[in-house]
Amino acid sequence: MEWLNQYQPKLVSAAKAISMIKNKNRVFLTGNCSVPQTLLKALVDYAPNLCDVEIVQVLAMAGSDYVAPAMTPHLRVNTLFISENVRQAVNDGRADFTPAFLSEIPGLFSSGRLPIDVALIQVSPPDDHGYCSFGIEVGVTRTAAYSAKIIIAEVNPKMPRTLGDSFIHVSKLDYIVEVDYELPEIHMAAGGEITDRIARHIAALIPDGACLQTGIGGIPTAVLHYLTNHKHLGVHTELFSDGVIDLVNKGVITCERKTFHPGKIIAGFMLGTKRLYNFVNDNPIVEIHPTEYVNDPYLIAKNDKMVAINSAIEVDLTGQVCADSIGPYFYSGVGGQLDFVRGAARSKGGLPIIALPSTAKDDTVSRIVPVLKSGAGVVTTRNDVHFVATEYGIADLYGRTIRERAMALVDIAHPNFRAELAEEAERTYHLPRWEVTRDFPISEEELTPAEA
């Protein structure tokens, strides 16, 4: 194993590795459940020695020490998706937010638009050929690392070895810090009764042989629970979570009928539990690829019957989808929603679905609204939206007039808000008044039958 001759000289302490960061450097921090925790702690400890260092990240499952007010002269986060640990800092102006489609983020690094000086990553131990796996986080990390001037890697035996385009040779690593700790676990609960009803409506639309993308949240997780009687399903998704495992074990997800990467689950990163990490370790059915590949709408569309399920904060009566902010308050980010909405729309037999509960704040606020809140961001445009699902049914908006869209969305709004929404539609969009006849949930029998 000749690679050992390259590996051993690169072994350093976390403190020594972090001391390689200089003032005004731009540092990429691997995200999700792969945040290099030992390196991040060392960075916080070393921060008083630094000035104007920019930390670029996407979604980081980490503490908030590195975005604390005391860090302001030393470290400043620039996040491309807002996770809980940096949300307040972004909205207070102590951190920056760069909106970008997930499919295009790697290109910011490789093109030099956001040049990376130092990449902090976490990988598996090298195999017999000297290749480490990025494990559960290939996503934007692979391209960021390969674009960086310096790569500092935590090597963790707890990181699973995933297959696909997920490897980096030890010769590419500049500094190596050996660690041994359990990866963080994310338990994605399916949600309550409302989530359950939404999931049943969506599952009724999904045909056998469909290829699934499930975004973050309780609704996509709950949908998987209602697919146990389906056949020949496949998966092409940015996020891979525990919910898929049971369907694989039951023979529901086989990927055999996929028209792109048949026989393979394709994903960009994983959020889940140790059960998921064990499942993907050296599992030939699972391939992890960078997001510029996984989230490319044209590649997504190569999967026939592509079903994309994504969430929203609110939807207006014309079909505009806000999924990243509550008014001007930045909450999450653009992510891969529109990548998969457009990919599914181009797919033969594809179904792009936006799902959300009809209300918030204990049924006091409608999430189907006449107009989006002032300052709210549009993630999926009214031109791109196809299906919108709530616990009261599914509205098919594609190719519909504004009046038809408004009527369909009022139909799936909470009954307490339907008359008010109809009046607002008349006033705001100069639509003819129509009779609001629905005050009850739409039954599954009334949904458009799924094609076999």
C-alpha positions as CSV (number, residue, x, y, z in Angstrom):
1,M,0.0,0.0,0.0
2,E,2.2,2.8,-1.3
3,W,-0.4,5.4,-0.4
4,L,0.7,5.0,3.3
5,N,3.9,6.8,2.4
6,Q,1.8,9.8,1.4
7,Y,-0.7,9.4,4.3
8,Q,1.6,9.3,7.3
9,P,3.5,12.6,6.8
10,K,0.2,14.5,6.5
11,L,-1.1,13.5,10.0
12,V,-1.3,16.5,12.2
13,S,-3.3,17.7,15.2
14,A,-6.5,19.7,14.6
15,A,-4.9,22.8,16.1
16,K,-1.9,22.5,13.7
17,A,-4.2,22.0,10.7
18,I,-6.4,25.0,11.5
19,S,-3.3,27.2,12.0
20,M,-2.9,26.9,8.2
21,I,-5.9,29.2,7.8
22,K,-4.9,32.8,7.2
23,N,-6.6,36.2,7.5
24,K,-9.2,36.9,4.8
25,N,-9.3,33.2,3.7
26,R,-12.5,31.8,2.4
27,V,-13.0,28.4,4.2
28,F,-15.6,25.8,3.0
29,L,-17.2,23.8,5.9
30,T,-18.7,20.5,5.0
31,G,-22.3,20.4,6.0
32,N,-25.3,18.2,7.0
33,C,-24.3,15.4,9.4
34,S,-20.7,15.4,8.1
35,V,-19.6,18.6,9.8
36,P,-16.0,18.0,10.9
37,Q,-16.6,18.6,14.6
38,T,-13.1,18.4,15.8
39,L,-11.8,20.8,13.2
40,L,-14.7,23.2,13.8
41,K,-14.0,23.3,17.5
42,A,-10.3,24.0,16.8
43,L,-11.3,26.8,14.4
44,V,-13.4,28.4,17.1
45,D,-10.5,28.2,19.6
46,Y,-8.1,29.7,17.0
47,A,-10.5,32.4,15.8
48,P,-9.1,35.2,18.0
49,N,-5.9,34.9,15.9
50,L,-7.8,35.5,12.7
51,C,-9.4,38.4,10.9
52,D,-12.1,38.5,8.2
53,V,-12.2,34.8,7.5
54,E,-15.3,33.8,5.5
55,I,-16.9,30.4,6.3
56,V,-18.9,29.1,3.3
57,Q,-21.4,26.4,4.1
58,V,-24.8,25.0,3.0
59,L,-26.8,23.1,5.7
60,A,-24.7,22.5,8.8
61,M,-25.8,20.2,11.7
62,A,-23.6,22.0,14.2
63,G,-23.6,24.3,17.2
64,S,-23.6,28.1,16.9
65,D,-20.3,28.9,18.6
66,Y,-18.7,29.9,15.3
67,V,-21.5,32.4,14.6
68,A,-21.7,33.9,18.1
69,P,-21.5,37.7,18.3
70,A,-17.9,37.5,19.7
71,M,-16.8,35.8,16.4
72,T,-17.8,38.8,14.3
73,P,-14.4,40.4,13.8
74,H,-12.8,37.0,13.2
75,L,-15.2,34.7,11.3
76,R,-18.2,35.5,9.2
77,V,-20.5,32.8,7.8
78,N,-21.8,32.9,4.3
79,T,-24.5,30.2,4.0
80,L,-26.1,29.0,0.8
81,F,-28.9,27.4,2.8
82,I,-30.0,28.5,6.2
83,S,-29.8,25.9,8.9
84,E,-31.2,26.5,12.4
85,N,-27.7,27.2,13.9
86,V,-27.2,30.3,11.7
87,R,-30.7,31.5,11.1
88,Q,-30.7,34.2,13.8
89,A,-27.3,35.4,12.8
90,V,-28.4,35.8,9.2
91,N,-31.5,37.8,10.1
92,D,-29.5,39.9,12.6
93,G,-27.0,40.7,9.9
94,R,-24.1,38.9,11.6
95,A,-24.0,36.3,8.8
96,D,-24.6,36.3,5.1
97,F,-27.0,34.3,2.9
98,T,-26.4,33.6,-0.7
99,P,-29.5,32.3,-2.5
100,A,-28.7,29.7,-5.1
101,F,-30.1,26.6,-6.7
102,L,-28.5,23.5,-5.2
103,S,-27.6,22.3,-8.7
104,E,-25.6,25.5,-9.3
105,I,-23.7,25.8,-6.0
106,P,-20.8,23.5,-7.0
107,G,-20.3,25.7,-10.1
108,L,-19.7,28.7,-7.9
109,F,-16.7,26.9,-6.5
110,S,-15.3,25.3,-9.7
111,S,-15.8,28.5,-11.8
112,G,-13.9,30.7,-9.3
113,R,-17.0,32.8,-8.6
114,L,-16.6,31.7,-4.9
115,P,-12.9,30.5,-4.8
116,I,-12.2,28.3,-1.9
117,D,-8.8,28.7,0.0
118,V,-9.3,26.0,2.5
119,A,-11.8,23.1,2.6
120,L,-12.7,21.4,5.9
121,I,-14.1,18.0,5.2
122,Q,-14.8,14.6,6.8
123,V,-14.1,11.3,5.1
124,S,-13.8,7.6,5.7
125,P,-10.5,5.9,6.2
126,P,-8.7,5.1,2.9
127,D,-9.3,1.8,1.2
128,D,-6.6,-0.5,-0.1
129,H,-6.0,1.8,-3.0
130,G,-5.8,5.0,-0.9
131,Y,-9.2,6.3,-1.7
132,C,-11.3,7.9,1.1
133,S,-15.1,8.2,0.7
134,F,-17.0,11.4,1.3
135,G,-19.5,9.1,2.9
136,I,-22.9,10.6,3.7
137,E,-22.1,14.0,2.2
138,V,-21.0,14.2,-1.4
139,G,-23.4,17.0,-2.3
140,V,-21.6,20.2,-2.9
141,T,-18.6,19.0,-0.8
142,R,-16.8,17.0,-3.5
143,T,-16.5,20.0,-5.9
144,A,-15.7,22.4,-3.1
145,A,-12.8,20.2,-1.9
146,Y,-11.4,19.6,-5.4
147,S,-11.6,23.4,-6.0
148,A,-9.8,24.3,-2.8
149,K,-6.2,25.4,-2.6
150,I,-5.8,23.4,0.7
151,I,-7.8,20.4,1.9
152,I,-7.9,19.6,5.6
153,A,-9.7,16.3,6.3
154,E,-10.9,14.5,9.3
155,V,-10.6,10.8,8.8
156,N,-13.3,9.1,10.8
157,P,-13.8,5.3,10.9
158,K,-17.5,5.9,11.7
159,M,-18.0,7.5,8.3
160,P,-19.5,4.9,6.0
161,R,-17.9,4.1,2.7
162,T,-20.4,5.1,0.1
163,L,-20.2,4.3,-3.6
164,G,-20.7,6.4,-6.7
165,D,-18.7,9.6,-7.5
166,S,-17.8,9.9,-3.8
167,F,-14.0,9.4,-3.5
168,I,-10.9,11.4,-3.0
169,H,-7.4,10.0,-2.9
170,V,-5.1,10.7,0.0
171,S,-2.7,12.3,-2.4
172,K,-5.2,15.2,-2.7
173,L,-5.4,15.8,1.0
174,D,-3.0,18.4,2.4
175,Y,-3.5,17.8,6.2
176,I,-5.1,14.8,7.9
177,V,-6.6,14.7,11.4
178,E,-7.6,11.3,12.6
179,V,-10.8,11.3,14.7
180,D,-13.2,8.7,16.1
181,Y,-16.7,9.8,17.0
182,E,-20.3,8.8,16.2
183,L,-21.9,10.8,13.4
184,P,-24.9,13.0,14.4
185,E,-28.3,11.4,13.9
186,I,-31.5,13.0,12.5
187,H,-34.8,11.3,13.3
188,M,-37.4,12.4,10.7
189,A,-40.8,11.9,12.3
190,A,-43.7,11.4,9.9
191,G,-45.9,14.0,11.7
192,G,-49.4,14.0,13.0
193,E,-52.9,13.6,11.5
194,I,-52.7,16.5,9.1
195,T,-49.4,15.3,7.7
196,D,-50.9,11.8,7.4
197,R,-53.8,13.1,5.4
198,I,-51.6,15.0,3.0
199,A,-49.4,11.9,2.6
200,R,-52.4,9.7,1.7
201,H,-53.5,12.2,-1.0
202,I,-50.1,12.2,-2.6
203,A,-49.6,8.5,-2.4
204,A,-52.8,8.0,-4.3
205,L,-51.3,9.9,-7.2
206,I,-48.1,7.9,-7.4
207,P,-48.1,5.1,-10.0
208,D,-46.3,1.8,-9.9
209,G,-42.9,2.2,-11.5
210,A,-42.5,5.8,-10.3
211,C,-39.1,7.3,-9.4
212,L,-39.1,9.2,-6.2
213,Q,-37.5,12.4,-4.9
214,T,-38.4,13.2,-1.3
215,G,-37.4,16.5,0.2
216,I,-36.8,17.4,3.8
217,G,-39.7,17.2,6.3
218,G,-42.5,15.2,7.7
219,I,-44.7,15.0,4.6
220,P,-42.2,13.3,2.3
221,T,-41.4,10.9,5.2
222,A,-45.1,10.1,5.7
223,V,-45.7,9.5,2.0
224,L,-43.2,6.7,2.1
225,H,-45.4,4.9,4.7
226,Y,-48.3,4.8,2.2
227,L,-46.3,3.2,-0.6
228,T,-46.0,-0.3,0.8
229,N,-48.4,-1.8,-1.7
230,H,-46.7,-0.1,-4.7
231,K,-44.4,-2.0,-7.1
232,H,-41.2,-1.4,-8.9
233,L,-40.4,2.1,-7.4
234,G,-37.1,3.8,-7.9
235,V,-35.3,6.7,-6.2
236,H,-33.4,9.7,-7.5
237,T,-33.2,12.3,-4.8
238,E,-30.9,14.9,-3.3
239,L,-31.7,13.7,0.2
240,F,-31.7,10.1,1.2
241,S,-33.2,9.2,4.6
242,D,-34.2,6.2,6.7
243,G,-37.7,6.0,5.3
244,V,-36.4,4.5,2.1
245,I,-34.8,1.5,3.8
246,D,-38.1,-0.3,4.8
247,L,-39.4,0.0,1.2
248,V,-36.1,-1.5,-0.1
249,N,-36.3,-4.4,2.4
250,K,-39.9,-5.0,1.4
251,G,-39.1,-5.2,-2.3
252,V,-41.2,-2.1,-3.1
253,I,-38.1,0.0,-4.1
254,T,-36.1,-2.1,-6.6
255,C,-35.0,0.6,-9.1
256,E,-35.2,-2.1,-11.7
257,R,-37.6,0.0,-13.9
258,K,-35.7,3.2,-13.7
259,T,-34.9,4.6,-17.1
260,F,-31.7,6.4,-15.8
261,H,-29.3,4.5,-13.6
262,P,-31.5,1.4,-13.5
263,G,-30.9,-0.7,-10.4
264,K,-29.4,2.1,-8.4
265,I,-30.7,4.6,-5.8
266,I,-29.1,7.9,-6.7
267,A,-28.7,10.6,-4.0
268,G,-26.5,13.6,-3.1
269,F,-26.4,13.3,0.7
270,M,-28.0,11.6,3.7
271,L,-29.8,12.8,6.8
272,G,-30.8,10.0,9.1
273,T,-29.8,7.6,11.8
274,K,-27.1,5.0,12.4
275,R,-29.4,2.5,10.7
276,L,-29.1,4.5,7.5
277,Y,-25.4,4.9,7.8
278,N,-25.0,1.1,8.2
279,F,-27.4,0.5,5.2
280,V,-25.4,2.7,2.8
281,N,-22.0,1.4,3.8
282,D,-20.5,-0.4,0.8
283,N,-24.0,-1.0,-0.5
284,P,-23.9,-1.4,-4.3
285,I,-27.6,-0.4,-4.8
286,V,-26.8,3.1,-3.4
287,E,-24.7,5.6,-5.4
288,I,-23.9,9.1,-4.0
289,H,-23.1,11.8,-6.5
290,P,-22.4,15.6,-6.5
291,T,-25.4,17.8,-6.6
292,E,-24.5,19.3,-9.9
293,Y,-25.2,15.8,-11.3
294,V,-28.0,14.7,-9.0
295,N,-30.0,18.0,-9.2
296,D,-29.5,18.7,-12.9
297,P,-33.1,19.0,-14.1
298,Y,-32.2,17.5,-17.5
299,L,-30.7,14.4,-15.9
300,I,-33.6,14.2,-13.4
301,A,-36.0,14.2,-16.4
302,K,-34.3,11.1,-17.8
303,N,-36.2,9.2,-15.1
304,D,-39.7,8.3,-16.4
305,K,-42.6,8.9,-14.0
306,M,-40.4,11.1,-11.8
307,V,-42.3,12.2,-8.7
308,A,-40.9,15.2,-6.9
309,I,-42.4,16.0,-3.4
310,N,-41.4,19.3,-1.8
311,S,-42.7,21.5,0.9
312,A,-43.7,25.1,1.1
313,I,-44.3,27.9,3.7
314,E,-47.2,29.4,1.7
315,V,-48.7,29.4,-1.7
316,D,-50.7,32.3,-3.3
317,L,-53.8,32.0,-5.3
318,T,-51.9,32.3,-8.6
319,G,-49.6,29.4,-7.7
320,Q,-46.5,31.2,-6.5
321,V,-44.6,29.0,-3.9
322,C,-42.7,30.6,-1.1
323,A,-40.4,28.0,0.6
324,D,-37.5,29.9,1.9
325,S,-38.7,32.8,4.0
326,I,-41.6,34.1,6.2
327,G,-42.0,37.5,4.7
328,P,-38.6,39.2,4.8
329,Y,-37.4,36.8,7.5
330,F,-35.0,34.3,5.9
331,Y,-35.9,30.8,7.2
332,S,-34.2,28.2,5.0
333,G,-33.2,28.5,1.4
334,V,-33.8,27.7,-2.3
335,G,-32.2,24.2,-2.1
336,G,-33.1,21.8,-4.8
337,Q,-36.9,22.3,-4.9
338,L,-37.0,24.0,-8.4
339,D,-34.3,21.6,-9.7
340,F,-36.6,18.7,-9.1
341,V,-39.9,20.5,-9.9
342,R,-38.5,21.3,-13.4
343,G,-36.9,17.9,-13.8
344,A,-40.2,16.1,-12.9
345,A,-42.1,18.4,-15.2
346,R,-39.9,17.3,-18.1
347,S,-40.1,13.7,-17.2
348,K,-42.4,11.4,-19.2
349,G,-45.3,10.9,-16.8
350,G,-43.7,13.1,-14.1
351,L,-45.5,14.6,-11.2
352,P,-44.0,17.7,-9.5
353,I,-45.9,18.1,-6.2
354,I,-45.7,20.9,-3.6
355,A,-47.1,19.9,-0.2
356,L,-48.1,21.9,2.8
357,P,-50.6,21.9,5.7
358,S,-53.5,24.3,4.9
359,T,-52.9,26.4,8.1
360,A,-50.3,27.4,10.7
361,K,-50.4,28.6,14.3
362,D,-53.2,26.3,15.4
363,D,-55.5,27.0,12.4
364,T,-55.4,30.8,12.9
365,V,-53.3,31.5,9.7
366,S,-54.0,30.2,6.2
367,R,-51.0,29.0,4.2
368,I,-53.0,29.4,1.0
369,V,-53.0,33.1,0.7
370,P,-54.3,35.8,-1.8
371,V,-50.8,37.2,-2.2
372,L,-47.5,36.2,-0.6
373,K,-46.3,38.2,2.4
374,S,-44.4,41.4,1.6
375,G,-40.7,40.4,1.2
376,A,-41.4,36.7,0.8
377,G,-39.3,34.9,-1.8
378,V,-40.7,32.9,-4.7
379,V,-38.8,29.6,-5.0
380,T,-41.2,27.9,-7.4
381,T,-42.8,30.3,-9.9
382,R,-46.4,30.2,-10.9
383,N,-45.1,29.1,-14.3
384,D,-43.5,26.0,-12.9
385,V,-46.1,24.8,-10.4
386,H,-48.1,21.7,-11.2
387,F,-49.7,20.0,-8.2
388,V,-50.3,21.6,-4.8
389,A,-51.4,19.3,-1.9
390,T,-52.9,20.0,1.5
391,E,-54.9,17.8,3.9
392,Y,-58.0,18.8,1.9
393,G,-56.9,17.4,-1.4
394,I,-54.7,18.2,-4.5
395,A,-55.0,21.1,-6.8
396,D,-53.8,20.6,-10.4
397,L,-52.7,24.0,-11.6
398,Y,-50.7,23.4,-14.7
399,G,-52.1,25.0,-17.8
400,R,-54.9,26.6,-15.8
401,T,-56.0,30.2,-15.9
402,I,-55.6,32.4,-12.9
403,R,-59.3,32.1,-12.1
404,E,-59.1,28.3,-12.4
405,R,-56.0,28.2,-10.2
406,A,-57.7,30.4,-7.5
407,M,-60.8,28.2,-7.5
408,A,-58.7,25.0,-7.2
409,L,-56.6,26.4,-4.4
410,V,-59.6,27.7,-2.5
411,D,-60.9,24.2,-2.7
412,I,-57.9,22.8,-0.8
413,A,-57.7,25.6,1.7
414,H,-59.0,25.2,5.3
415,P,-62.8,25.6,5.3
416,N,-62.5,28.5,7.7
417,F,-60.7,30.6,5.1
418,R,-62.4,29.6,1.9
419,A,-65.0,32.4,1.7
420,E,-62.4,35.0,2.7
421,L,-60.0,33.8,0.0
422,A,-62.7,33.8,-2.6
423,E,-63.5,37.4,-1.8
424,E,-59.8,38.4,-1.8
425,A,-59.4,36.7,-5.2
426,E,-62.3,38.8,-6.6
427,R,-60.8,42.0,-5.1
428,T,-57.1,41.4,-5.9
429,Y,-57.3,39.7,-9.3
430,H,-60.6,41.2,-10.5
431,L,-62.0,37.7,-10.8
432,P,-65.7,37.0,-11.2
433,R,-67.3,35.9,-7.9
434,W,-68.0,32.2,-7.7
435,E,-69.9,30.1,-5.2
436,V,-67.7,28.4,-2.6
437,T,-69.3,25.0,-2.5
438,R,-66.5,23.0,-0.7
439,D,-66.5,22.9,3.0
440,F,-65.2,19.4,3.4
441,P,-62.1,17.4,2.6
442,I,-61.8,16.0,-1.0
443,S,-61.9,12.3,-0.9
444,E,-59.3,10.0,-2.4
445,E,-61.9,8.8,-4.9
446,E,-62.2,12.3,-6.3
447,L,-58.5,12.6,-7.1
448,T,-57.2,12.0,-10.5
449,P,-56.5,8.2,-10.7
450,A,-52.9,7.3,-10.8
451,E,-51.7,5.7,-14.0
452,A,-50.6,2.1,-13.7
